[in-house]
Amino acid sequence: MNQAYVLIVDDDNALLQALPQAIYLRMNDVKVDTCDSALDALERIKHHEYDAIVSDIKMPGMDGLALLGKIQELCPRTPTLLITGHGDHSLAIQALRGGAYDFIQKPIERDYFIAALHRAIQTHQLRIQVAEQQQALELHAKSLEQTVQERTRELIAANAAKDEFLSIASHELKTPLSSLKGMTQLLRRRLERAGSNEASSLVNMENSIRRMEVLVNDLLNVSFIEMGMFVLHQQLCEMGELCQRLVNEYVAGTNPPPVVRVEILNEHSMVSVDVERIEQVVINLLSNARKYSAAGSPIRLVVRQENGECIVSVHDSGVGISSEMLPHIFERFYRVPGIEVQTGSSVGLGLGLYISKQIVERHGGRIDVQSVKDQGSVFSITFPLSSPSDAAIDITNIAPRSQKR
C-alpha cells in the first residue's frame, strides 16, 4: 500500500487525539489530518484528495450526513466512514444509503476501526489504479482508432488508385486488341482466298486475341462495379428463348463443339433483365462447365419456374468443388487451387464468377452452387418472374447484340 492520507473530522477533541494515535500505532505509511468542523473539512477536501475520510455524524452546524453529500459531489471516489452513537441505527442506514463506505459505532472498538480504515484506503487506491488504467486504455484505444482510420483512408485511396489503374489499363489494352483482331481476321481471309496453309496459324492467333479480350473485359467490368458505374439496361425477355439461343451460339462458336442439352420445363418464363449482362453470366457458366469437364461430357441447362421465380441451372459432371472451397468461389480473383482444366483454355483471372454474382444480385436475383468433388457442379441463377400481363413480347427483345461482354 502506498502512503495514505486520512482526514478525521470531529468536534470532540479527545477523539481527534485518540484516533490518530491508534492509526499511527497500528498502520504504516499513513498521514493523518484533523479538523473540528465540516466547513473546515470542505476547505481541505477542495485542495487535497484523501484516501479516506472519517467523520462524526452529529456535529454542530453542518452534520456528518450533509458533509457526506458534499464529499460525494467533490470527490466521489473517496471512501467516507461515519461515526455514530450507540443505537443510532436509523442514522447508520441513512449514511449507507447516502454513499458512506462504512459506519463506526461509539464506543469505538479500535481493531474494527483500523480494519475498516485499512479496507477504505485500499479501496480508494484501487479505484485510482482502475481509473488510471481505464484512462490509459481509452488513450490507447483512441490511438488505435486514429491508426485504423489513417490506414483505412490509405487503403481506400490505394484501392481507388488501383481501380483507376485497372480501368485505364483495360481501356488502353482494349483498343489495340480490337485493331489487332481486325487486322488478323483480314489477313486470314486473304490467305484463305489465296489457298495458303498459313491461314490456320492466324486462327490460333485469333483465339488468343479472343481470350485476351475476355480478360480485359473482366477487368473493365470489375472496375465499373467497384467505381459504381455498372449500369443495367433492363427489358422484358423470355428466359427459355434467351437460353436456347445462347446455347446454340455457344456450341456453334466452340471448337470442338460441346454437348449441351437444354431442358425448358416451363414456358413463358418472363423476366426483366439486362439481356447483354445475363448473356455474359450464362456463357460464363457454360464455359466453366465445359472447362472443368472431360471432353465430350454432356452439359445440361435447365430453365424452370418455382415459387414465382425463374431458375436457370447449369449442370456438369466434371471435377467438382470441395466443400471447403465453395464459400470462396464468388470472391474476386479467387481460383480454386488444385483443380486442373479438363477442356479448353486455362486462361482466367478468377473474376468470372465474381462478376456473375454482381450482375445477378444487381437484378435482385441470386446465384447459388451445389457441388461434390469428383462428381460435378450445379450453378443456378434465380430471378423474380415478371407479371403475366407483360408476357406478350416480341422475339426481337432477345436478339443478339453486336457488342457483347
C-alpha positions, 0 to 999 in steps of 0.5 A, a space after each residue: 500500500 502506498 502512503 495514505 492520507 486520512 482526514 478525521 473530522 470531529 468536534 470532540 477533541 479527545 477523539 481527534 487525539 485518540 484516533 490518530 494515535 491508534 492509526 499511527 500505532 497500528 498502520 504504516 505509511 499513513 498521514 493523518 489530518 484533523 479538523 473540528 468542523 465540516 466547513 473546515 473539512 470542505 476547505 481541505 477536501 477542495 485542495 487535497 484528495 484523501 484516501 479516506 475520510 472519517 467523520 462524526 455524524 452529529 456535529 454542530 452546524 453542518 452534520 456528518 450526513 450533509 458533509 457526506 453529500 458534499 464529499 460525494 459531489 467533490 470527490 466521489 471516489 473517496 471512501 467516507 466512514 461515519 461515526 455514530 452513537 450507540 443505537 443510532 441505527 436509523 442514522 447508520 442506514 441513512 449514511 449507507 444509503 447516502 454513499 458512506 463506505 462504512 459506519 463506526 459505532 461509539 464506543 469505538 472498538 479500535 481493531 474494527 476501526 483500523 480494519 475498516 480504515 485499512 479496507 477504505 484506503 485500499 479501496 480508494 487506491 484501487 479505484 485510482 489504479 482502475 481509473 488510471 488504467 481505464 484512462 490509459 486504455 481509452 488513450 490507447 484505444 483512441 490511438 488505435 482508432 486514429 491508426 485504423 482510420 489513417 490506414 483505412 483512408 490509405 487503403 481506400 485511396 490505394 484501392 481507388 488508385 488501383 481501380 483507376 489503374 485497372 480501368 485505364 489499363 483495360 481501356 488502353 489494352 482494349 483498343 489495340 486488341 480490337 485493331 489487332 483482331 481486325 487486322 488478323 481476321 483480314 489477313 486470314 481471309 486473304 490467305 484463305 482466298 489465296 489457298 495458303 496453309 498459313 491461314 490456320 496459324 492466324 486462327 490460333 492467333 485469333 483465339 488468343 486475341 479472343 481470350 485476351 479480350 475476355 480478360 480485359 473485359 473482366 477487368 473493365 467490368 470489375 472496375 465499373 462495379 467497384 467505381 459504381 458505374 455498372 449500369 443495367 439496361 433492363 427489358 422484358 425477355 423470355 428466359 427459355 428463348 434467351 437460353 436456347 439461343 445462347 446455347 446454340 451460339 455457344 456450341 456453334 462458336 466452340 471448337 470442338 463443339 460441346 454437348 449441351 442439352 437444354 431442358 425448358 420445363 416451363 414456358 413463358 418464363 418472363 423476366 426483366 433483365 439486362 439481356 447483354 449482362 445475363 448473356 455474359 453470366 450464362 456463357 460464363 457458366 457454360 464455359 466453366 462447365 465445359 472447362 472443368 469437364 472431360 471432353 465430350 461430357 454432356 452439359 445440361 441447362 435447365 430453365 424452370 419456374 418455382 415459387 414465382 421465380 425463374 431458375 436457370 441451372 447449369 449442370 456438369 459432371 466434371 471435377 467438382 468443388 470441395 466443400 471447403 472451397 465453395 464459400 470462396 468461389 464468388 470472391 474476386 480473383 479467387 481460383 480454386 487451387 488444385 483443380 486442373 482444366 479438363 477442356 479448353 483454355 486455362 486462361 482466367 483471372 478468377 473474376 468470372 464468377 465474381 462478376 456473375 454474382 454482381 450482375 445477378 444480385 444487381 437484378 435482385 436475383 441470386 446465384 447459388 452452387 451445389 457441388 461434390 468433388 469428383 462428381 460435378 457442379 450445379 450453378 443456378 441463377 434465380 430471378 423474380 418472374 415478371 407479371 403475366 400481363 407483360 408476357 406478350 413480347 416480341 422475339 426481337 427483345 432477345 436478339 443478339 447484340 453486336 457488342 457483347 461482354 
